[in-house]
Amino acid sequence: QVQLMESGGGLVQPGGSLRLSCATSERIRNIGFMGWYRQAPGKQRELVAAIASGGTTNYADSVKGRFTISRDDAENTVYLQMNSLKPEDTAVYYCRAITNYSYWGQGTQVTVSS
């Protein structure tokens, strides 16, 4: 059982930045896949960014060049640095870990509005 705890969401103006954190109860080196997803009202949950155990990353086209996923193995934490935020980035952001099973965090709200 992997427990995930997200933090760092909030209200930010367009063009601003936020950093989300996802702390895990398992050593990140033992987790094959970790990703950030988001779900806006009335829309399906979508992958935003992911990082594999070997360090390979991938991003949704809509966030490339603006968001960066990274991890701190010592802290067992994955981060999502979000820059140049847009109103369309408003959503609940979820952390996901995949080992032999899939685990989700509780989500953190990100609102981009002036």
PyMOL commands that set and color helices and strands:
alter all, ss='L'
color gray80, all
select helices_A, chain A and resi 28-30+87-89
alter helices_A, ss='H'
color red, helices_A
select strands_A, chain A and resi 4-7+10-12+18-24+33-39+46-52+57-59+67-72+77-82+91-98+102-104+108-112
alter strands_A, ss='S'
color yellow, strands_A
deselect
rebuild
show_as cartoon
